[in-house]
């Protein structure tokens, strides 16, 4: 069984597969990537690149997690893209004041595009396999959601069904019913926003380490953790020495979105937030910043400007006719009416 910890031939970020010229004016998905706090904090998903049929047993600071895979293997960190997409859509609907439920009807193509996947025939087959692993993986845990701590067992998704498909059998739309545990996390807004570059990370371990950095460092200046604890929290099955070598490679490559990594004495790893792109990228006028305050009251407009410049950077620095108009269009689409965070 192979765990993608340090494959030298597969380094670097994945390309941005679906850049759009009007990205800043109209985000067709209207939802920033959101991840639930529970599975960011504790290992649930496999980092293996082959079917992982091992039972995972994890305990840390009073939290216990047991993950039992199906015959198709445990759900992988890349399968989690489905859940991130679902959570993102639900949070966007909640922020817009719409009613939500555990069952969502999704367009398969939109899910693939939003998570930076290709849209070939093989991609739809891989998506179907992801649904099967998510539905088949069973979890027993006492992780609290919505301030309720109960020990319960559940699947990552309760059910899924292809609603419509092409004559060739490719899924067009699909319904997904989330577990009650995950849905309660959404209702309690126990979620965090991820960088869109999360979907460009190739290696499972990079994605998992980014999740942990986002959860624990968040918007603090720094988070320090021992390699031993990071190894445990990541859920990596690699020997500690192999895991440590993979971390050193990640430090050298520096691909982690939002955060810098550094090795410190005492076998420690330090995560610190990257300097915001507030002084680089398209210039925004004072009037545009004031207009943004009116569109998204309560939000830090300088943080919004930095985030927008980060998206501009990630999409290849497209030429803008008017940076102010593009920025304000992005704010209207992604933040208008949304509660500040």
CORRA-V788846 format. One record per helix or strand. SS is the DSSP state (hx for helix, st for strand). FROM is the first residue (numbers start at 0). LEN is the number of residues. If there is no record, write none. Layout:
SS;FROM;LEN / SS;FROM;LEN
This chain:
st;2;1 / hx;7;3 / st;12;1 / st;33;3 / hx;36;5 / st;45;1 / st;47;1 / st;55;5 / st;62;6 / st;69;1 / st;72;1 / st;75;1 / hx;79;16 / st;102;5 / hx;107;7 / hx;120;16 / st;137;4 / st;144;1 / st;147;1 / st;151;4 / st;156;9 / st;170;8 / hx;179;8 / st;190;3 / hx;195;5 / st;200;1 / hx;203;13 / st;221;5 / hx;226;8 / hx;239;14 / st;258;6 / st;267;6 / hx;276;3 / hx;285;10 / hx;300;14 / hx;322;12
